Amino acid sequence: MTQTTPVSGPHTHAPGSVAWNMGWVTLALLPATAFGVYLFGWPALNLLLITILAAVLFEALCLRIARRPVSPFLMDGSAIVTGLLLALTLPPWAPWWIGVLGAAFAIIVGKHVFGGLGQNLFNPAMLARVALLVSFPLEMTTWITPSPLFSEGAPGFLEGLAITFGLVAIPDAVTGATVLGEAQTGFSRDLGLSETLPGVYAPLQQALGFVPSSLGEGSALLLLAGGLLLMAKRIITWDVPVAMLGTLVILSTVFMLIDPERYAGPGLHLFSGAAMLVAFFIITDPVTSPSTVAGRLLFGAGCGLLIYVIRTWGGYPEGAAFAVILMNALTPLIDHYLRPRAYGRTRRGKPLPMKNTEAPAPAQEKRP
Amino acid sequence: MFSFMRKRPVFQGGVHPDDRKQATSGLPIEPLPLPTRLYLPVQQHIGAAARPVVKAGDTVLKGQMIARGDGAVSAAVHAPTSGRILAVEPHPAPHPSGLPVETIVIEPDGEDRWLEDPDPEHALNLEPEAIARRVAEAGVVGMGGATFPAAIKLNLGSRHHIDTLIINGSECEPYLTCDDRLMRERTDEVVDGIRIMRHALGARRALVVVEDNKPEALAALQTRLYEMDTIEAMAVPTRYPMGSEKHMIKAVTGREIPAGKLGADIGVIVHNVGTAYAVHRAVRMRRPLISRIVTVGGGAVRRPANLEVLLGTRVEDLLAHCGGTRQPPARLLMGGPMMGQVMPHAQVPVIKGSNGIIALTEAEINIGETMPCIRCGRCVAACPCGLMPLEMAARIRKEDMDGAVDYGLMDCVACGSCSYVCPSHIPLVQFFHHAKGVLGARREQQRRQEEIKRLAQQRRERQEAEARAKAEAAERRKAEREAAKRKAEEAKAARAAKETPKTPAADEAEA
């Protein structure tokens, strides 16, 4: 016990701590992560471990430099979650240095430059992903056709190491494009969705995740299950995911009805491009999302809107990260203006007007 | 009839702490044997301290007033048993500071002899003022822990139109079961107290509000209330802080007290069930408040119990009766774990507001290491007052007290819901107490400066007036002197003229 005994209550506490929350988030991500590793084989596992390890090491380094106690902050698990989330958004066969650079950017620039845990303005994993995407567009868009672990043609352990450490080039035969990427390419060639989608988009395949995707975003259903688990455990709130996914569904439905050739429907939007990962695990990050329900609804809706806009009219089909970063920047503003109404006060902070209770009301006498 | 159409009686926010009432909710109230000494602080209530009317060596009878209420907001103190006054001296008070307050020490003589025979009179024949007077004479205060003199709140009916009297039987603090047992075992007395209070206030209806984790108490009340009765027993969901006046009114009536106003301003008065019982004793039986029911609980206590305790009994006597502690308690509390106060040691006495003596183990407190705020907003969701505790704490941390006030610091009721849920284990309530202390000191400082300025101004004016008076006096004296001189000269001249009328040289010399 390092702290002095507080004289004021409460003298009991709800179970839970930062480490507890981070532990549950990790646990909820585990199925999707395991599926990603299964789908993309050894190189994916290498990248995952390298990224997480790097994140933890950079965290320790930053804490040491900042002369903060290393072990309690390392044990809170936030660095592991950041590393894990970053790895899940990377192309599964990306080289080792992508993971290390990303982790360094996320932890050092994304988190500790702002002052460490709880102080960062942007989601560290998303900030790192954006930085990597802008800096290394080739490595960051080399998607892999699923080649499940131990299946025919999948790289073995040593081959995996060779791919991760850049000793062999990724054969063109195994690369593919994501469905959002295909659609985008199609538009640039004046092809409608009815021409581009067949062959690359099958709703069930997409939902289950047997498609080219980043390491962990593929299986929308497993991510959804993890998200629902966190909601049930009250680690995350319902408002942000519902607002984001709801906005995405409404927008895509409306535009699909306007022009189905140009605009994809809600199914494709929900089950591709990390929508589930973002909705349940990225924008629910407590630090970078607003702290009131109204604020979080607005924040989630903003994320959904921006994701749709960037995907549909922007240059980055996999641009959810940009949407998150933009909304993160708005969070302090949202928190400043969307305050809850205090008891006994109006929204503007003035005392509630007095209702005239002096008048004896015979009409009320009848009420029970 | 249309109960399904009624809104669920709740308020915004709040938390669901594990109520841990099972240990004592089934245990009947047992009287604590007469202790060897009683320590009665003259300050057991909100307001001015009572003034002792006895001195060391006096013998007192049970129920005799030993300290008189002093001023408009105060409460009398009575001897809980017959005996001898040993001393009137400072003694550690049941407060975290353990600072001494004036305390009347009684050595019981074991006879427990009452001052007078009870003189019951039909209370509902009494005028509201007479009821309030009896309650005041009996030294009754809010028994839920707030300890505000009850008579003042009973008098509000004359100045406000009160339509609803709410009797708070929610007992939302974990561990505590004293109100639960009171409602179950002394239902008739409680209901009678409510009738008296409703009559005193002139309220149209009275509602006894019980959280739904106390079905036995609710059932006991309902069997004593009749269809045509103006008293109604009502179940509310178990949610902390249901017992807070503001939030109970909101949950039960849907009304919100405007900031800076009182419940009476919107026609509602809230009293605790313990107060109802004390009012019954005071008005119907003419018995002053000399005992109360205390829950002794917590994981460190060997044999938890609900005890009826004479005021002034030391906490150690209660613990000893309960078989002592299993292990040294990590925290010894008076009151519940959410808003109770840490006791410096067990030698402090039980006072009018002590509803529980809770000895907690390390595991029950669940102290976690304080981590930085991760802005998760759980405190915002938990705050029943609609505040943003994280923002207030962030400002207080930077000594920006005005910023914290802007975020509603003064609307905070210090219920502790925010600290309770904080995953980073930040002692938010501690921050708010600190800030309120600083602001209070600042106000005091300002008041003092203004006082000094006023005094300095007065002094200057006085000095100026004195100087003026002095100057005037000097002026006057000078004028008088000159007048006298002139007179003398004239007299002299006259004399000289008489004596040597024909000497011009002498005339010149005179000039």
Contacts between the chains, C-beta under 8 A, distances in Angstrom:
chain1	res1	chain2	res2	distance
A	1	B	367	6.5
A	2	B	369	7.3
A	3	B	367	7.4
A	3	B	369	7.9
A	3	B	370	6.3
A	5	B	331	7.2
A	5	B	342	6.9
A	6	B	427	4.7
A	6	B	429	7.9
A	6	B	430	4.8
A	7	B	96	4.2
A	7	B	341	7.4
A	7	B	342	5.6
A	7	B	430	7.6
A	8	B	414	7.2
A	8	B	416	7.8
A	8	B	427	7.2
A	8	B	429	4.8
A	8	B	430	5.0
A	8	B	433	5.0
A	9	B	337	6.8
A	9	B	338	5.5
A	9	B	339	5.0
A	9	B	340	6.0
A	9	B	341	7.5
A	9	B	414	7.9
A	9	B	416	4.7
A	9	B	419	7.6
A	9	B	429	6.3
A	10	B	17	7.9
A	10	B	337	6.0
A	10	B	338	4.5
A	10	B	339	7.2
A	10	B	416	3.6
A	10	B	419	5.4
A	10	B	420	4.8
A	10	B	429	7.1
A	11	B	331	5.4
A	11	B	333	5.9
A	11	B	337	4.4
A	11	B	338	7.7
A	11	B	340	6.6
A	11	B	342	7.3
A	11	B	358	8.0
A	11	B	360	6.0
A	11	B	365	5.7
A	12	B	17	6.3
A	12	B	174	6.7
A	12	B	337	4.2
A	12	B	338	7.2
A	12	B	360	7.3
A	12	B	364	6.2
A	12	B	365	6.1
A	12	B	366	6.4
A	12	B	420	7.0
A	13	B	365	7.1
A	13	B	366	4.2
A	13	B	367	7.3
A	13	B	368	6.6
A	13	B	419	7.6
A	13	B	420	6.0
A	13	B	425	6.6
A	14	B	15	7.0
A	14	B	17	7.1
A	14	B	420	5.5
A	14	B	421	5.1
A	15	B	366	7.1
A	16	B	421	8.0
A	16	B	423	5.1
A	17	B	368	5.1
A	17	B	369	7.8
A	17	B	371	7.3
A	17	B	423	5.5
A	17	B	424	7.5
A	17	B	425	6.6
A	18	B	371	5.0
A	18	B	374	6.1
A	18	B	423	5.4
A	18	B	424	5.7
A	20	B	423	7.0
A	21	B	376	7.7
A	21	B	423	5.7
A	72	B	369	5.7
A	72	B	371	7.3
A	73	B	371	7.9
A	76	B	371	6.4
A	116	B	372	6.8
A	117	B	371	6.9
A	117	B	372	4.9
A	117	B	374	6.6
A	118	B	371	7.8
A	118	B	372	4.0
A	118	B	373	5.1
A	118	B	374	4.5
A	118	B	375	6.2
A	118	B	424	7.6
A	119	B	372	7.1
A	237	B	377	7.8
A	237	B	381	7.7
A	286	B	374	4.9
A	286	B	375	5.5
A	286	B	376	3.5
A	286	B	377	6.7
A	287	B	374	5.3
A	287	B	375	5.3
A	287	B	376	8.0
A	289	B	375	8.0
A	290	B	377	7.2
A	291	B	375	5.5
A	291	B	376	7.3
A	291	B	377	3.2
A	291	B	380	5.0
A	291	B	388	6.6
A	291	B	390	6.1
A	291	B	391	7.9
A	292	B	377	6.4
A	292	B	380	5.5
A	292	B	388	7.2
A	293	B	381	7.2
A	296	B	377	7.5
A	335	B	388	8.0
A	335	B	391	7.6
A	339	B	388	6.2
A	339	B	407	7.8
A	340	B	380	6.5
A	340	B	383	7.8
A	340	B	386	4.4
A	340	B	387	7.4
A	340	B	388	7.0
A	341	B	386	5.3
A	342	B	259	7.4
A	342	B	385	5.9
A	342	B	386	4.3
A	342	B	387	5.8
A	342	B	408	4.9
A	342	B	411	5.1
A	343	B	11	8.0
A	343	B	12	7.5
A	343	B	246	6.1
A	343	B	247	7.7
A	343	B	250	7.3
A	343	B	256	6.3
A	343	B	257	7.9
A	343	B	259	7.9
A	343	B	384	7.0
A	343	B	385	4.5
A	343	B	386	5.2
A	343	B	411	6.5
A	344	B	246	7.1
A	344	B	256	5.3
A	344	B	257	5.3
A	344	B	258	5.2
A	344	B	259	4.2
A	344	B	260	7.9
A	344	B	261	7.5
A	344	B	411	7.0
A	345	B	258	7.7
A	345	B	259	5.0
A	345	B	386	7.8
A	345	B	408	7.8
A	345	B	411	7.1
A	349	B	408	7.7
A	351	B	258	4.3
A	351	B	259	3.9
A	351	B	260	5.5
A	351	B	261	7.2
A	352	B	256	5.9
A	352	B	258	3.9
A	352	B	259	7.1
A	353	B	258	7.1
A	354	B	258	6.0
A	354	B	261	7.1
A	354	B	265	6.7
A	354	B	266	7.5
A	355	B	255	7.9
A	355	B	266	7.0
A	357	B	161	6.1
A	357	B	163	7.1
A	357	B	265	7.9
A	357	B	266	5.7
A	357	B	267	4.2
A	358	B	161	5.2
A	360	B	161	6.9
A	364	B	163	7.8
A	365	B	204	7.3
A	368	B	1	6.9
A	368	B	232	7.9
